[in-house]
Amino acid sequence: MRLTRLSLTNFRNIREASLAFGPGVNLVLGANGQGKTNLVEAVYFMSWLRSFRTSRSADLPASGIEAAHLLGLVEGGPAGHELEVTITAGNRRAMLDQKGVRSPRECLSALAVACLSPDDPAVLEGGPEGRRLLLDRLVVLLRPPLALLMQRYTRHLKERNRLLRAVPGTIDSRLLEASSETLAQCGLEVVKARLDALERLARRLPDTLHAMSGSDLGVCVSYEPQWAGGREPTIDALLATFRIRMNADLALGYTTAGPHADDLVVVMQGRRARGHASRGQKKVLMLAWKVTEALEYLASVGEAPVLVLDDALADLDPERQERVVSVLRTYPGQAFVTSAVASRDAVRDATVFRAHAGTFMREESWAGS
């Protein structure tokens, strides 16, 4: 699948733009603050119906404007699709082929996007929440209906936490036990989905990373729930954890262990990436992760998703820049890459757009910089 055309009105600093994109690498060049990220953010929003930069829809319409409007034409499937999204301060309304969208997964199925944002490499250094989100996005990309599973687990978790915060002496122990059982059942489904997605990604990731880095970084990614004690995760093990930690949960007012607190472990060259990997290593690892996501989607679905790689070449030396773009040239789908600068050799054969103050000019042939 590929996005052939995109029209934007009042989206961040883009007052009005209508662009036709190439089938391979689309490179968006320009100085900071000119709208490069805004453009690819719009591409991502049309797929996931959320931003990779903010949870506030009020941030997306241009300053002083009530609504932003996106219209995209997607080539793929038997007849292609038309996606239309209107974003206001408190809402977003999506239309797929001129029919109202009931669930974001409808847009994701019509226009699948695997995205790397400039903040993604930082998840290797921060707390486990960012790494869980990275893994859960992979789960949903590969199987969009599993978004309902993630939502269901969050809902059951909130219900158990609500019961834990009841006034002492008024806690219904039978209701709390039933809530724990429901959460454990749903939680095990989440864990199985994560393990399956990670296993599929781990088979391809080393080869993609080697092609981008030019060396063997010895990458290993694993997801091992601590509450399972190194054994196969089961409902009984998760329920036992809830019971063992009941006093702590009651004292704190929330569920302290479970899939919502698990971590994804990333090892490079025998050491955890957290605290040891360089900025360049983390960047190339996350680029390889996203390309591998896309390749696994292609293997599963039979269509190549759109790659969005924002600020993709920053923190990479010239050799790695060329290796990364060389991999992108061989990718069978469409890619959007933003960068402040790029060498002539690194981006040859790309469709190039120059960003300036929220406008974009397509260059027929690029002379480099």
Summary of the structure (lengths in Angstrom):
residues: 369
radius of gyration: 22.0
end to end distance: 30.8
largest distance: 74.5
contacts: 1202
relative contact order: 0.17
helix: 45%
strand: 22%
